[in-house]
Amino acid sequence: MLAARPRSRRRANNAVAPRAATDTRQGRVVSTVDYLDLRNGQSSDADGEPLLQVEGLVKHFPIEKGILRRTVGHVRAVDGITFDVARGETLALVGESGCGKTTTGRVVLRLIEPTAGKVRFDGQDLSELSADELRKLRRRCQIIFQDPYSSLDPRWSTADIVAEGLTIHGMGDRQQRLDRVVGLLEKVGLSAEDLEKFPHQFSGGQRQRIGIARALATDPDLIVCDEAVSALDVSVQAQVLNLLRDLQVELGLSYLFITHDLNVVRYVADRVAVMYLGEIVELAETETLFTDPQHPYTKSLLSAVPVVDPDEAVGRERVHLQGEVPSPSNPPSGCRFHTRCPVAVAECAQHDPLLVSLGKNRQAAECAQYTPEAFGLEAHVEENT
């Protein structure tokens, strides 16, 4: 059984205390086995609202030209997406490069201001917070960046990098911060001997571990993992992924896990949201999505995942997409995937699909293959195509 810690955010004298694995819905400390059972049996907060709620999130970047920098168009990086992340849950955002995954993660944290939509963290609307209130809230929301080389200041020692958040938020005195940094380094597989080293003295995997320690320093509830292992070797990826899973069980963290590697997704995620050209086309529990994908784009992504077992590869159908991903500054009309979809019909270019429920814990964008009535088609359209 892990040691208990009260869930209160108020600590005497701003002392920095470690956090134990806790069932945040009932306020009781649980064992590692119990905590895993809670996560596997419950993908959302049945007894309360999710930790993170995103509603109709939009981010358009202006395209400017000429000496006067006039706006001549917009890049629709994120275009009206809705999802939530429960306490202790990992939600993966997947899709091709340029689909809006990273932009979503940064807008959620208000590192980039949204064009429209709502982001609520623990019931608070982030758009209504002042700069000072937002800074205080960021103690509970952190990010692990994709590149372990450029995300660390080369002029700072490891101790300075990991302690930066503690210093900004006034957490503890100098000795308490040092003790906290040492504890974090040991937690991520480094040691006190690394305190005075600089980033160039570490390998890529070690640098990413420093980035993880930095994200953990302020005792957050939510961590956005932006391609956190994509720049690492496969063996190092496994080490970092195991570390992230262990930390989630120990500390009760929620992850918004942004990646394009579906093998990683199946290993770490509780639910998966598939993005295409700034929109979510399918959202479901991980095993449900991998074993029974509905949207044609999801099927094409999964068919591209390499299979090691030759017996499993026999008879496996590969979905080949034609053409390139359209420009987000000029997305196609109707369903944005219809220009590449192998089962598209003429009506796909005319109907703008909505994200609809397809049963318990599954949502998908309307498609002529499984919601033909939304396109004005008969139910037997799948047989005709």
C-alpha positions in Angstrom: 0.0 0.0 0.0 1.3 3.4 -0.9 1.7 6.1 1.7 -1.3 8.5 2.0 -1.4 12.2 1.3 -4.4 14.5 1.7 -5.9 15.8 -1.5 -6.0 19.4 -0.2 -4.0 21.9 -2.3 -3.2 24.0 0.8 0.0 23.0 2.5 1.5 24.6 5.6 4.3 27.0 4.8 4.1 26.0 1.1 5.9 22.8 1.9 6.4 20.4 -1.0 5.0 17.0 -0.3 4.9 13.8 -2.4 1.6 12.5 -3.6 0.3 8.9 -3.2 -2.0 6.9 -5.5 -5.5 8.1 -4.6 -9.0 7.4 -5.8 -9.9 11.1 -6.3 -13.6 10.4 -6.7 -13.8 8.9 -3.2 -10.8 10.5 -1.5 -9.3 7.2 -0.3 -5.8 5.8 -0.7 -5.7 2.7 -2.8 -3.1 0.1 -3.7 -1.5 -0.2 -7.1 -3.7 -3.1 -8.0 -6.9 -1.3 -6.8 -5.9 1.8 -8.7 -5.4 -0.1 -11.9 -8.8 -1.8 -11.4 -10.4 1.6 -11.0 -8.9 2.8 -14.3 -9.7 -0.3 -16.3 -13.3 -0.4 -15.0 -14.1 3.3 -15.3 -13.0 5.5 -18.1 -14.8 8.7 -16.9 -15.8 10.3 -13.6 -19.1 8.7 -12.9 -19.3 10.5 -9.6 -18.3 13.9 -10.8 -17.2 16.0 -13.7 -14.0 15.1 -15.7 -10.7 16.8 -14.8 -10.4 18.4 -18.2 -13.4 19.4 -20.5 -12.9 20.7 -24.0 -15.9 22.0 -25.9 -16.0 23.2 -29.5 -12.3 24.2 -29.4 -11.2 26.2 -32.4 -7.8 27.6 -33.3 -7.3 29.4 -36.7 -4.0 31.0 -37.5 -4.2 34.0 -39.8 -2.4 34.0 -43.2 -0.9 37.5 -43.8 0.5 38.9 -46.9 1.8 42.2 -48.2 3.6 45.1 -46.6 0.4 45.9 -44.5 0.2 42.3 -43.4 -3.4 41.9 -44.4 -5.2 38.7 -43.5 -6.0 36.8 -46.7 -7.0 33.5 -45.1 -6.7 31.2 -42.1 -5.1 27.9 -41.3 -7.7 25.8 -39.6 -5.4 23.9 -37.3 -8.2 22.9 -34.8 -11.8 23.2 -35.9 -14.4 22.6 -33.3 -13.3 19.5 -31.3 -14.9 18.3 -28.1 -13.5 15.7 -25.6 -12.8 15.2 -21.9 -10.1 13.6 -19.7 -11.1 11.9 -16.5 -9.0 11.9 -13.4 -6.3 9.2 -13.6 -7.0 8.6 -17.3 -4.8 8.6 -20.4 -6.5 10.0 -23.5 -4.4 9.7 -26.6 -4.7 12.1 -29.5 -3.5 10.5 -32.8 -3.4 11.3 -36.4 -1.1 12.2 -39.3 1.4 15.1 -39.0 -0.4 18.4 -39.4 -3.8 17.2 -38.1 -3.7 19.6 -35.2 -2.6 17.3 -32.3 0.2 19.5 -30.9 -1.9 22.7 -31.4 -4.7 21.1 -29.4 -2.3 20.4 -26.5 -0.9 23.9 -26.4 -4.3 25.6 -26.7 -5.6 23.4 -23.8 -2.9 24.8 -21.6 -3.4 28.3 -23.1 0.2 28.4 -24.3 -1.7 29.5 -27.4 -4.9 31.4 -27.2 -7.9 29.7 -28.7 -10.0 31.3 -31.4 -13.2 29.9 -30.0 -14.5 27.2 -27.7 -14.2 26.4 -24.0 -11.6 24.6 -21.9 -12.5 23.8 -18.3 -10.0 22.4 -15.9 -11.4 21.1 -12.7 -14.6 23.1 -13.3 -12.8 26.4 -14.0 -13.1 28.0 -17.4 -9.5 28.9 -18.5 -10.7 31.7 -20.8 -12.1 33.6 -17.8 -8.9 33.5 -15.8 -6.6 36.5 -15.4 -2.8 36.1 -16.1 -2.1 35.8 -12.4 -4.9 33.2 -11.9 -3.7 31.3 -14.9 -0.1 31.2 -13.6 -1.4 29.7 -10.3 -3.4 27.1 -12.2 -0.5 26.0 -14.3 1.0 24.6 -11.2 -1.5 21.8 -11.7 -1.1 21.5 -15.6 2.3 20.7 -17.1 3.7 19.6 -20.4 6.5 17.2 -21.6 7.8 18.5 -24.9 8.6 16.4 -27.9 12.3 17.3 -28.4 14.5 16.5 -25.4 17.3 18.5 -27.0 15.7 21.9 -27.5 13.3 21.9 -24.6 16.1 22.2 -22.0 18.1 25.4 -21.5 21.7 24.4 -22.3 23.0 27.1 -19.9 21.1 25.7 -16.9 22.1 22.8 -14.6 19.8 19.9 -14.0 19.0 21.3 -10.6 18.0 24.7 -12.0 15.8 23.1 -14.8 13.8 20.9 -12.5 13.5 23.5 -9.7 12.3 26.3 -12.0 8.6 25.6 -11.4 9.1 25.3 -7.7 10.8 28.7 -7.6 8.2 30.4 -9.8 5.3 29.2 -7.6 7.2 29.8 -4.3 7.0 26.1 -3.2 9.2 25.5 -0.2 12.5 27.1 0.9 15.8 26.5 -0.8 16.6 23.3 1.0 13.1 21.9 0.5 13.3 22.6 -3.2 16.7 20.9 -3.4 15.3 17.8 -1.6 12.3 17.8 -3.9 14.6 17.9 -7.0 16.8 15.1 -5.7 13.7 13.0 -5.0 12.3 13.6 -8.5 15.6 12.7 -10.2 15.7 9.4 -8.3 12.0 8.8 -9.2 12.8 9.1 -12.9 15.9 7.0 -12.8 18.6 9.6 -12.3 20.5 10.5 -9.1 21.8 13.4 -7.0 25.1 13.1 -8.8 23.4 14.6 -11.9 22.3 17.8 -10.1 25.2 20.0 -11.4 25.4 18.4 -14.9 24.2 20.3 -18.0 21.9 19.0 -20.8 24.8 18.3 -23.2 26.2 15.7 -20.8 23.1 13.5 -21.0 21.8 11.1 -23.6 18.4 11.7 -25.3 16.6 9.3 -23.0 18.2 10.9 -19.9 17.2 14.4 -21.1 13.6 13.3 -21.5 13.7 12.0 -18.0 14.8 15.4 -16.9 11.8 16.9 -18.8 9.5 14.4 -17.0 11.0 15.4 -13.6 10.5 19.1 -14.4 6.8 18.4 -15.3 6.3 16.5 -12.0 8.0 19.1 -9.8 4.8 21.2 -9.1 2.7 18.2 -8.2 0.4 18.5 -11.2 -2.9 16.7 -11.9 -2.7 16.8 -15.7 0.3 16.4 -18.0 0.2 17.0 -21.7 2.7 14.5 -23.3 3.5 16.0 -26.7 5.2 13.3 -28.7 7.1 12.6 -25.5 8.9 9.5 -26.8 9.0 10.0 -30.6 12.6 11.3 -30.7 13.9 8.4 -28.7 15.3 5.0 -29.6 12.9 2.1 -29.3 14.6 0.6 -26.2 14.6 4.0 -24.5 11.0 4.6 -25.5 10.0 1.5 -23.6 11.8 2.7 -20.5 10.2 6.1 -20.6 6.7 4.7 -21.3 7.0 2.3 -18.4 8.1 5.2 -16.2 5.1 7.3 -17.2 2.7 4.4 -16.5 4.3 3.8 -13.1 4.1 7.5 -12.2 0.5 7.6 -13.2 -0.4 4.7 -10.9 1.7 6.1 -8.1 0.6 9.8 -8.3 -2.9 9.5 -9.9 -1.9 11.6 -12.9 -4.1 12.3 -16.0 -2.3 12.3 -19.4 -3.3 13.9 -22.7 -0.9 11.8 -24.8 -0.2 13.2 -28.2 1.5 10.8 -30.6 1.4 9.3 -34.1 2.7 5.9 -33.0 -0.3 3.6 -32.6 1.7 0.8 -31.0 2.6 3.3 -28.2 -1.1 4.3 -28.0 -2.3 0.7 -27.4 0.2 0.3 -24.6 -0.5 3.5 -22.6 -4.0 4.9 -23.4 -7.4 4.2 -21.9 -9.2 6.0 -24.7 -8.2 7.3 -28.1 -9.3 10.3 -30.2 -8.4 10.1 -33.9 -7.9 13.5 -35.6 -7.9 14.4 -39.2 -7.5 18.0 -40.6 -8.3 19.6 -37.3 -11.4 17.5 -36.5 -12.0 14.4 -34.3 -13.3 11.6 -36.5 -13.5 8.9 -33.9 -13.2 8.6 -30.1 -13.4 5.3 -28.3 -11.9 3.1 -25.6 -8.5 1.8 -26.8 -9.3 -1.9 -27.3 -12.6 -1.1 -28.8 -11.0 1.2 -31.4 -8.2 -1.2 -32.2 -10.5 -4.3 -32.6 -13.5 -2.7 -34.2 -12.7 0.7 -35.9 -15.7 2.4 -37.5 -14.5 5.5 -39.4 -12.7 4.8 -42.7 -9.8 7.0 -41.7 -9.3 5.1 -38.4 -9.3 1.8 -40.4 -6.6 3.2 -42.7 -4.4 4.3 -39.8 -4.7 0.9 -38.1 -4.0 -1.0 -41.3 -0.7 0.9 -41.6 0.6 -0.3 -38.2 3.4 -2.9 -38.7 2.7 -6.4 -37.5 5.6 -8.5 -36.1 3.7 -11.8 -36.1 3.7 -13.3 -39.6 0.7 -15.4 -38.9 -1.3 -12.3 -37.9 -0.1 -10.5 -41.0 -1.5 -13.2 -43.3 -4.8 -12.1 -44.8 -4.5 -8.7 -43.3 -6.1 -6.1 -45.5 -4.0 -2.9 -46.2 -6.0 0.2 -46.9 -4.2 2.3 -49.4 -5.1 6.0 -49.4 -4.7 8.1 -52.6 -3.3 11.6 -52.7 -1.9 13.9 -50.1 -3.6 15.4 -47.0 -5.4 18.6 -48.1 -4.2 21.9 -46.9 -5.8 23.0 -43.6 -6.0 26.5 -45.0 -8.4 25.2 -47.7 -10.1 22.0 -46.4 -12.5 20.1 -48.6 -16.2 20.7 -48.4 -18.4 18.1 -46.6 -16.4 15.3 -45.0 -12.8 16.4 -45.0 -11.6 12.8 -45.6 -13.7 12.2 -48.7 -10.9 13.2 -51.2 -8.9 10.3 -50.0 -11.5 7.9 -48.7 -11.7 4.5 -50.6 -15.4 4.2 -49.9 -16.6 7.8 -50.4 -19.8 8.5 -52.3 -20.9 11.7 -54.0 -22.9 12.8 -50.9 -19.8 12.9 -48.8 -18.7 16.1 -50.4 -22.0 17.8 -49.5 -22.7 16.8 -45.9 -20.7 18.3 -43.0 -20.5 15.3 -40.6 -21.2 15.7 -36.9 -19.6 13.6 -34.1 -22.3 11.3 -33.0 -22.6 8.5 -30.4 -22.3 4.9 -31.7 -22.9 3.3 -28.4 -21.4 3.2 -24.9 -18.1 5.2 -24.8 -17.8 5.5 -28.6 -18.2 8.5 -30.8 -17.5 8.9 -34.5 -18.1 11.4 -37.3 -21.1 10.6 -39.4 -20.2 8.5 -42.4 -22.2 7.1 -45.3 -21.0 3.6 -44.3 -22.7 3.5 -40.9 -25.0 6.5 -40.7 -26.3 6.7 -44.3 -29.5 8.5 -43.2 -27.4 11.6 -42.3 -26.4 11.8 -45.9 -29.9 11.2 -47.3 -29.0 7.7 -48.3 -30.7 4.3 -47.8 -29.4 2.0 -45.2 -28.1 -0.5 -47.8 -25.5 2.0 -49.1 -22.6 -0.1 -47.7 -23.6 -3.0 -49.8 -23.7 -0.9 -52.9 -20.2 0.6 -52.3 
